[in-house]
């Protein structure tokens, strides 16, 4: 075998070996993940993903929804708005924050549902319709 | 789960659409597997283009799209004159006359890399946040609306969707979502290992027409191994990079092999260049660099110049022309947006950008997927003719990316940290492709 080919194959073998080494063996490679982000660097999306997928079963189409974190965090709330647009199709998503700037409270008060990622809010804003470890869903109007 | 399988099954539509063109005798030299993959690429370009034309015309998407795009594929055969043959028969006979050890080892390395990419994707190790942030929501909404939904793209609070991004990735994802009845997020991430494998098959099938299955196998394996490692670390599953690379690399491979001397080869390269331009914004400067360098470096193959320009650039012009016409007619966007003022670069960020890029590449397997191809290139010292096109394009893409990062008025280091390994992946793949031109022993 010629030297250039041997070098190329050696390079491929090294890179292939590093690809195998990059696999998340310690997290259970053969266990089905709960979300597409379980073992990624974007694990912060996992609780929101789980809650929003469950919320899609109880929040009807066309409803207006605010998604936020508890305790409040404008940067996380900005991302939650985007996640909700993706995972709650057909609903009107009102951002609790945009580009890390909180939305004025009066703009949020008209929403039909409030989805809270994290702890139960100290002053609940309506009737509880879903509670799971990742967060809660509240119906604001009767 | 069922929608995921249906979505994956819908991918079979793409080779079906492209088959009328790839069934032309001029493409027989590439072998059955390679032609199947090339037909899928042509099918993606034509079906996505037809979907965009339909959206521009205000028509809802339906099954007729498949017939129309397949008819376009058939009509494109008219551009191939009789006797247009990408590889002479004499060359073909030599293929297979070499030993089997090199292709076998190369295949083993490629299979290990693809299996690792598949395992990383299934284990949710490499899913891109961009899938959740904009590719998925757009595809999901377009599938529900049965068109490119201008109302969604111009809705308040949704500016972050990058509305001007070219349409191929969202169209392809949306097509499957229409078939499946909903958007299956997990199945969409499988485009990473699937397109990686398809890229390898296409590269090997094209490069081996140059007469050496050994060199073709070694170069294809090196490219695949580098891209798998980058993709796993940089989380490209569900993002546009696998699509971009699937179109970019076979296009350049076609232009460094005897296929470049035929109209059939140029047309196929032109369609794949259009796929690259319609997959990501940086696909457009890539196309410009490829065509310009091809004309400058291979003057014999690029004659007649006007016909070569039409074959190589025509599909891109039509594809992006329709997209920009859609954006302007709906008052959603007018061309591409930069990340700052055009032609204003923040040179004071230069050292920070350089160190941030270095740091981002280092985090991907200690920069090995970038360093190994460069070191091999220096050790192998390939012949000038074949290496100059991929190396020149790699340099042009690098300059474009550097200038893009320098355009940002804000500190771009965070942006670079999560994007540079992905955006520079075509550069290292092109450097690896340049090793294909290794000198024959005297």
Interface residues (C-beta under 8 A of the other chain):
Chain A: X1 X2 X4 X5 X7 X8 X9 X11 X12 X13 X14 X15 X16 X17 X18 X19 X20 X22 X23 X24 X27 X28 X29 X33 X35 X36 X37 X38 X39 X40 X41 X42 X45 X49 X81 X82 X83 X85 X86 X87 X89 X90 X93 X94 X95 X98
Chain B: X99 X101 X102 X105 X106 X109 X110 X112 X113 X116 X117 X119 X120 X122 X123 X124 X125 X126 X127 X129 X131 X132 X133 X136 X137 X140 X141 X144 X157 X158 X160 X183 X185 X186 X189 X214 X215 X218 X219 X221 X222 X224 X225 X226 X228 X229 X232 X233 X235 X237 X238 X365 X368 X369 X372 X373 X375 X376 X379 X380 X435 X438 X439 X441
